[in-house]
Amino acid sequence: MQVVSVERGDSPIVLGQPHGGTFVPDDIAARFNDTGRALADTDWHIKRLYEGILDDATVVQSHVHRYVIDANRDPEGVSLYPGQNTTTLVPLTDFDGQSIWQDGQEPSVDEIDQRRQAYHAPYHAALAEELQRVRDRHGVAILFDCHSIRSRIPYLFEGTLPDMNIGTDGGATCSLKIESISKKLADSSPYSTVLNGRFRGGWTTRHYGRPAEGIHAIQMELAQSTYLTTEAAPWSYDTAKADRLRRWLRDILNAIQDTALELTP
Protein backbone atom coordinates (compact mmCIF):
# COMPACT_ATOMS: atom_id res chain seq x y z
CA MET A 1 0.00 0.00 0.00
CA GLN A 2 1.30 3.46 -0.94
CA VAL A 3 1.61 5.46 2.27
CA VAL A 4 1.94 8.89 0.68
CA SER A 5 1.56 10.27 -2.81
CA VAL A 6 3.06 13.40 -4.35
CA GLU A 7 1.82 15.28 -7.38
CA ARG A 8 4.53 17.76 -8.28
CA GLY A 9 3.75 21.18 -9.70
CA ASP A 10 5.62 24.39 -10.43
CA SER A 11 3.54 26.73 -8.27
CA PRO A 12 4.97 28.15 -5.03
CA ILE A 13 2.01 26.54 -3.24
CA VAL A 14 2.05 23.05 -1.74
CA LEU A 15 -1.30 21.56 -0.71
CA GLY A 16 -0.92 19.31 2.33
CA GLN A 17 -3.63 16.70 2.88
CA PRO A 18 -2.88 14.60 5.96
CA HIS A 19 -6.38 13.39 6.81
CA GLY A 20 -8.08 12.36 3.58
CA GLY A 21 -6.77 8.79 3.55
CA THR A 22 -8.85 5.79 4.58
CA PHE A 23 -6.24 3.01 4.52
CA VAL A 24 -6.15 0.90 7.68
CA PRO A 25 -3.94 -2.23 7.78
CA ASP A 26 -6.02 -5.38 8.30
CA ASP A 27 -4.39 -6.25 11.62
CA ILE A 28 -5.27 -2.82 13.00
CA ALA A 29 -8.80 -2.77 11.56
CA ALA A 30 -9.51 -6.08 13.29
CA ARG A 31 -8.92 -4.39 16.66
CA PHE A 32 -11.30 -1.48 16.08
CA ASN A 33 -14.78 -1.56 17.56
CA ASP A 34 -17.79 -0.48 15.49
CA THR A 35 -17.06 3.18 16.22
CA GLY A 36 -13.50 2.85 15.00
CA ARG A 37 -14.46 0.94 11.87
CA ALA A 38 -16.81 3.77 10.85
CA LEU A 39 -13.80 6.08 10.25
CA ALA A 40 -16.16 9.00 10.88
CA ASP A 41 -13.41 11.58 11.43
CA THR A 42 -12.01 11.41 7.91
CA ASP A 43 -11.54 14.65 5.96
CA TRP A 44 -14.00 13.24 3.45
CA HIS A 45 -13.35 13.91 -0.26
CA ILE A 46 -10.71 16.55 0.51
CA LYS A 47 -8.61 15.45 -2.48
CA ARG A 48 -11.59 15.77 -4.82
CA LEU A 49 -12.56 19.14 -3.39
CA TYR A 50 -9.15 20.65 -4.21
CA GLU A 51 -8.54 18.69 -7.42
CA GLY A 52 -7.46 21.04 -10.21
CA ILE A 53 -8.33 24.10 -8.18
CA LEU A 54 -4.95 25.75 -8.70
CA ASP A 55 -2.83 25.19 -11.76
CA ASP A 56 0.54 23.59 -11.00
CA ALA A 57 0.08 23.30 -7.23
CA THR A 58 1.99 20.46 -5.63
CA VAL A 59 -0.18 18.02 -3.65
CA VAL A 60 1.17 15.84 -0.83
CA GLN A 61 -1.42 13.37 0.44
CA SER A 62 -1.31 10.76 3.17
CA HIS A 63 -3.36 7.66 2.36
CA VAL A 64 -3.28 6.35 5.94
CA HIS A 65 -6.28 7.00 8.15
CA ARG A 66 -5.79 9.25 11.15
CA TYR A 67 -6.96 6.45 13.50
CA VAL A 68 -3.81 4.52 12.54
CA ILE A 69 -1.66 7.56 13.28
CA ASP A 70 -2.43 11.24 12.95
CA ALA A 71 -0.03 12.92 10.53
CA ASN A 72 -1.04 16.33 11.88
CA ARG A 73 0.04 15.66 15.45
CA ASP A 74 3.39 16.26 17.12
CA PRO A 75 5.34 12.99 16.68
CA GLU A 76 6.39 13.30 20.32
CA GLY A 77 2.74 13.29 21.39
CA VAL A 78 2.61 16.87 22.75
CA SER A 79 -0.92 18.30 22.75
CA LEU A 80 -1.75 21.00 20.22
CA TYR A 81 -4.41 22.50 22.45
CA PRO A 82 -3.49 22.10 26.13
CA GLY A 83 -6.55 22.12 28.36
CA GLN A 84 -8.97 21.40 25.51
CA ASN A 85 -10.41 18.11 24.34
CA THR A 86 -8.54 16.79 21.33
CA THR A 87 -7.33 13.51 19.87
CA THR A 88 -3.81 12.16 20.26
CA LEU A 89 -1.02 11.02 17.93
CA VAL A 90 -2.66 7.60 17.80
CA PRO A 91 -6.23 8.31 18.83
CA LEU A 92 -7.97 6.33 21.55
CA THR A 93 -11.31 8.02 20.87
CA ASP A 94 -13.17 9.62 18.02
CA PHE A 95 -14.12 13.31 17.92
CA ASP A 96 -17.15 12.56 20.08
CA GLY A 97 -15.01 11.14 22.86
CA GLN A 98 -16.08 7.55 22.16
CA SER A 99 -13.53 4.74 22.25
CA ILE A 100 -12.52 3.41 18.83
CA TRP A 101 -10.76 0.27 20.13
CA GLN A 102 -12.02 -3.06 21.41
CA ASP A 103 -11.28 -3.59 25.09
CA GLY A 104 -7.61 -4.35 25.63
CA GLN A 105 -6.68 -3.68 21.99
CA GLU A 106 -5.30 -0.16 22.38
CA PRO A 107 -1.82 0.27 20.85
CA SER A 108 1.26 -0.03 23.04
CA VAL A 109 4.05 2.53 23.25
CA ASP A 110 6.26 0.35 21.05
CA GLU A 111 3.51 -0.02 18.48
CA ILE A 112 2.94 3.72 18.36
CA ASP A 113 6.65 4.18 17.68
CA GLN A 114 6.49 1.64 14.85
CA ARG A 115 3.54 3.44 13.30
CA ARG A 116 5.34 6.76 13.65
CA GLN A 117 8.22 5.42 11.60
CA ALA A 118 6.06 3.56 9.08
CA TYR A 119 3.37 6.18 8.39
CA HIS A 120 3.98 9.56 10.04
CA ALA A 121 7.63 9.99 9.06
CA PRO A 122 7.20 9.22 5.32
CA TYR A 123 4.43 11.79 4.95
CA HIS A 124 6.51 14.51 6.55
CA ALA A 125 9.65 13.51 4.68
CA ALA A 126 7.72 13.97 1.43
CA LEU A 127 6.19 17.25 2.57
CA ALA A 128 9.55 18.66 3.71
CA GLU A 129 11.19 17.61 0.44
CA GLU A 130 8.51 19.34 -1.65
CA LEU A 131 8.62 22.53 0.39
CA GLN A 132 12.39 22.63 0.00
CA ARG A 133 12.14 21.98 -3.74
CA VAL A 134 9.54 24.71 -4.19
CA ARG A 135 11.50 27.20 -2.10
CA ASP A 136 14.66 26.45 -4.08
CA ARG A 137 12.76 27.15 -7.28
CA HIS A 138 10.84 30.28 -6.24
CA GLY A 139 12.72 31.59 -3.23
CA VAL A 140 9.55 31.07 -1.22
CA ALA A 141 7.15 28.19 -0.49
CA ILE A 142 3.60 28.32 0.84
CA LEU A 143 2.10 25.32 2.61
CA PHE A 144 -1.70 25.42 2.43
CA ASP A 145 -2.86 22.69 4.79
CA CYS A 146 -6.24 21.33 3.68
CA HIS A 147 -8.67 20.06 6.32
CA SER A 148 -12.36 19.54 6.95
CA ILE A 149 -14.48 18.56 9.92
CA ARG A 150 -18.10 18.24 10.99
CA SER A 151 -19.58 21.58 11.93
CA ARG A 152 -21.10 20.38 15.21
CA ILE A 153 -18.93 18.35 17.62
CA PRO A 154 -19.78 19.21 21.25
CA TYR A 155 -16.81 17.22 22.56
CA LEU A 156 -14.39 19.54 20.72
CA PHE A 157 -16.18 22.89 20.61
CA GLU A 158 -19.43 24.62 21.53
CA GLY A 159 -22.11 25.50 19.00
CA THR A 160 -21.60 25.44 15.26
CA LEU A 161 -18.16 25.84 13.72
CA PRO A 162 -17.72 28.65 11.17
CA ASP A 163 -17.56 27.50 7.56
CA MET A 164 -13.97 28.63 6.98
CA ASN A 165 -11.48 28.38 9.84
CA ILE A 166 -8.14 29.95 8.97
CA GLY A 167 -5.18 29.08 11.19
CA THR A 168 -1.81 30.79 11.34
CA ASP A 169 -1.02 30.28 15.04
CA GLY A 170 -1.69 33.92 15.76
CA GLY A 171 0.20 35.11 12.69
CA ALA A 172 3.40 33.22 13.53
CA THR A 173 3.38 30.77 10.62
CA CYS A 174 3.08 33.05 7.59
CA SER A 175 3.47 36.56 6.30
CA LEU A 176 0.84 39.04 7.44
CA LYS A 177 0.11 39.64 3.74
CA ILE A 178 -0.84 36.00 3.25
CA GLU A 179 -2.95 35.95 6.38
CA SER A 180 -4.76 39.19 5.59
CA ILE A 181 -5.55 38.43 1.94
CA SER A 182 -6.89 35.01 2.91
CA LYS A 183 -9.13 36.48 5.61
CA LYS A 184 -10.26 39.35 3.38
CA LEU A 185 -11.38 37.04 0.60
CA ALA A 186 -13.00 34.60 3.02
CA ASP A 187 -14.89 37.50 4.60
CA SER A 188 -16.13 38.59 1.18
CA SER A 189 -17.52 35.12 0.49
CA PRO A 190 -20.99 33.90 1.51
CA TYR A 191 -19.35 31.69 4.16
CA SER A 192 -18.86 32.42 7.85
CA THR A 193 -15.19 32.83 8.71
CA VAL A 194 -12.85 33.00 11.68
CA LEU A 195 -9.11 33.59 11.98
CA ASN A 196 -7.23 31.64 14.68
CA GLY A 197 -10.38 30.49 16.41
CA ARG A 198 -10.81 26.94 17.71
CA PHE A 199 -8.39 25.75 15.03
CA ARG A 200 -5.24 27.85 15.03
CA GLY A 201 -3.25 25.55 12.80
CA GLY A 202 -2.17 22.02 13.57
CA TRP A 203 1.30 20.64 14.15
CA THR A 204 2.05 20.67 10.42
CA THR A 205 1.30 24.37 10.06
CA ARG A 206 3.23 25.27 13.20
CA HIS A 207 6.18 23.02 12.38
CA TYR A 208 6.78 24.18 8.82
CA GLY A 209 5.70 27.80 9.04
CA ARG A 210 8.99 29.70 9.20
CA PRO A 211 8.39 32.97 7.36
CA ALA A 212 11.89 34.31 8.06
CA GLU A 213 13.29 31.30 6.18
CA GLY A 214 10.96 31.69 3.21
CA ILE A 215 8.50 28.93 4.15
CA HIS A 216 4.99 30.09 5.04
CA ALA A 217 2.14 27.89 6.27
CA ILE A 218 -1.57 28.45 6.65
CA GLN A 219 -4.33 25.99 7.55
CA MET A 220 -7.85 25.96 6.17
CA GLU A 221 -10.30 23.93 8.24
CA LEU A 222 -13.62 23.72 6.39
CA ALA A 223 -16.94 22.79 7.90
CA GLN A 224 -18.04 19.71 5.98
CA SER A 225 -21.53 21.16 5.67
CA THR A 226 -20.07 23.41 2.96
CA TYR A 227 -19.56 20.57 0.51
CA LEU A 228 -21.17 17.33 1.76
CA THR A 229 -24.84 16.45 1.34
CA THR A 230 -25.03 15.73 5.06
CA GLU A 231 -22.38 15.42 7.78
CA ALA A 232 -23.12 11.74 8.30
CA ALA A 233 -22.57 8.42 6.58
CA PRO A 234 -22.33 7.79 3.68
CA TRP A 235 -20.57 11.21 3.61
CA SER A 236 -21.73 12.00 0.09
CA TYR A 237 -20.00 14.70 -1.95
CA ASP A 238 -22.47 17.39 -3.04
CA THR A 239 -21.26 18.65 -6.40
CA ALA A 240 -23.36 21.82 -6.37
CA LYS A 241 -22.22 22.80 -2.87
CA ALA A 242 -18.63 21.89 -3.63
CA ASP A 243 -18.49 23.86 -6.87
CA ARG A 244 -19.78 26.93 -5.04
CA LEU A 245 -17.09 26.52 -2.39
CA ARG A 246 -14.34 25.77 -4.91
CA ARG A 247 -14.89 29.15 -6.54
CA TRP A 248 -13.87 30.89 -3.31
CA LEU A 249 -11.05 28.49 -2.49
CA ARG A 250 -9.67 29.12 -5.98
CA ASP A 251 -9.76 32.88 -5.41
CA ILE A 252 -8.00 32.51 -2.05
CA LEU A 253 -5.30 30.23 -3.44
CA ASN A 254 -4.67 32.41 -6.46
CA ALA A 255 -4.38 35.48 -4.24
CA ILE A 256 -1.94 33.66 -1.94
CA GLN A 257 0.09 32.63 -4.98
CA ASP A 258 0.24 36.21 -6.25
CA THR A 259 1.27 37.36 -2.78
CA ALA A 260 3.92 34.65 -2.58
CA LEU A 261 5.54 35.92 -5.73
CA GLU A 262 5.70 39.38 -4.17
CA LEU A 263 7.58 37.88 -1.22
CA THR A 264 10.21 36.29 -3.41
CA PRO A 265 13.63 37.82 -2.75
N, C-alpha and C positions, 0 to 999 in steps of 0.2 A: 504494500500500500504506500502510495506517495504521501509523505508527511506534509510537505509544503510545495506549493507551485509558485513560479515566478513568470510573469509576463512582462518582458522588458520593453520600455518605451524611451523616448528621447525628451520627454517633458521634465521640468524640474520637480514635478510632483510625483510622490510615491503613495499609492493607496494601500494602507495596511488593513488586513481583514483577518483578525485573529479568531473570530468566534462564529464564522459561517459554516465551519466543517461539521460533519455528522458522523465521522468515522470513529467507531469504538471497537477495539480488538475483542474477539469473541470471548476470551478468558475474562476480560473485565466486564463485558456486557452480561455475562452469566451471573455476576455478583450483584448487579443492580436489582433493586426492587421495582415495582411497577412505576413508581414515581421517577426513578432514574431512567428506566427504559423509555419513558415518554420524551426525553431530551427537550423539555419545554423551553429551556432557557437559551436555545439557539438564536443567533442573529439571522433569522430566517430570510432566505433569498437575498442576502446582502450583496453577493456577487452579481446577481442578475440586476439588482437595483442600480448598481454603478457601472454595469457593462456598457462600454462605448460612450460613457458620459463625457469623457475628456480625451481628446485625441492625444495619443502617445504617452499617456500616463502609465507608469509602471505599477503593476499590481502584485502584491505579495500576500498570499492566502494560505492560512493553515487549514488543513483538511481534518484535523483531529478535534473531536468534540471537547468543549471546555470541561465536561465532567471527568474526562480522562486526565487532563491537566489544563489549567487556564493560562494561555499564552500572554494574557494581559495582566498577570500578577507578578509581583516581585519574586524571582526564583528563590530567594531566601525566606519567603513566606511572610514578610513584613506587611502589615495591613495598609491598604491604601487610604482607608477612612477610619482612623482610630476613634473608638467610641460609638461608631455606627454599625448597624447590621450590614454585613457583606459576606461574600463567599470567599473561600480560601484558594490557595494555589491548586490543590486537589480538593474540590468541594466535597463536603460531607452532607450538605443540604442543597435544595434548590432555592430559587429566589423567594419562595414562600416560607422558607424555614423548615421544610419537610425533608426528612432523611431520604437520600437517594440510594442507600446501600442496604442489602439484607443484613440482618443482625450478625455481627461478628465478621463481616466481609469488608470492613473499611480498610483502606490501604495502609501498610506499615510505613515507617520512616524510610526504610531501605527501598521499598517499592516506589515511594514518591521520588526519591533520588534517581532511580532508574528511569522513571517517566520524564523527569526533568531533562535528563541527558538524551533520551530517545525522541522526545516530541517538542519540548519547550526550546531547547538549545538550537535545533536546526531551523526553527522558524526565525529566531532572532539572529542567527548567523546570516540567513538569507536577507533579512530586512537590513541589517547593518551593512552588508555588502552592497546592496542596491542604493542605499543612501550615500555611501561613500562614492560609488560609481557616478551617481547623479551629481553630487557635489563637485567631483573632479571635472565633470563635463561643463557644468554651468557656473561653478563657483558658489552655488547655493543649492540646498535640497530642502523640500517641504514634505514632511510626513503628514498626510491627512488620514487619521485613523478612523475607520468606518465601523460604526456600531449601531445596533438597534435593540430595543427592549420594550416589553409591554408597558403601556402607559399607566397602569394601576397595579402597584405591588406594595401593599401596606407594610410588609415586612421590611422593605428597603426605604420607602419614603411615603409621606402623607399625601393624600389627595391624588390629583392627576398630573402626571409629568408633562411639561411643555413639549411641543412637537419637536423642536430643534434645541438640543442641549449642547452648547459649544463649550469645550474645555481647553484651557490653556494654563491651568494651575496658577491662576491669578496673574496671568501675563508673563509668567516666567519661561514658558516653553517656545515662544515665537515672538517675532517682531510685533510691535504695537500696530503697525500698518496692516499686517495679516489679520490680527485679531479684530481690528476695527472695521475693515472692509467686510469680513465675514459676518460680523454682528449687524452691520448696516444693511447688508443685502437680506439677511435673515429677517430683520425687523420689517423690511419692505415687502416681504412675502405675506401670503395669507395664513402663515403658520405662527403659532405662539413660540416664543424664543426666550432662552435665558443664557447668560454667559457666566460660567463658573458657578453654577448652582449645585444641585445634588451631585452632578458628575463633572468634576473639575479636570478630567483627563486621567486616564489610567496609568499603570506603570510604564507602558510603552511610550506614551506621550511625554511623561516626565523624564524617562530615561534618555530618550533620544533628543529631546528638545534642548539644543544648545545654541541659541541664536548667535552668540559671540564667535562660535566656530563655524557658522554658516549652515547649520542644520536647525530648521524650525519644525515644530510639531504642534498640531492642533487636532483635537478629537471632536467628532460629530456623533452624538448619541441621539438617534431618531426614535421617537415613539412609533411603535409598529402599527398603530392605528392610522398612520399617514400613508401606508402602502399595502397593508394586508386587508383582506375582506373582513376578518374578525381576528382578535388577538387570542385565538384558541385553535386547537387542532381542528382541521388538518393544516392550519397556518397557510391558507391560500393567498397567493399573490394576486392583488387586484390591479390589473393593468391600467385602468383609468386613473385610479388613485396614484399609482406609481409614476405614470407619465406626467401627471401634474406636479408631483414632488421633484422628479428628475429635472424639470425645467429650472427650478430654483437651485438645486444642487449644481447643475451645470453652470449657472451664472456665478455661484459662489466659487467654484473651482477655477473657472476662467479668470475671475478677478484675483484670486490668490496667485495664479500663475503669472498674470501681468505684474502683480506686486513683487513676486519673487524675482522677476527679471530686473526690476528696479533696484533690488537689493544686491544684485551681482556686483562684485568689486570691479 
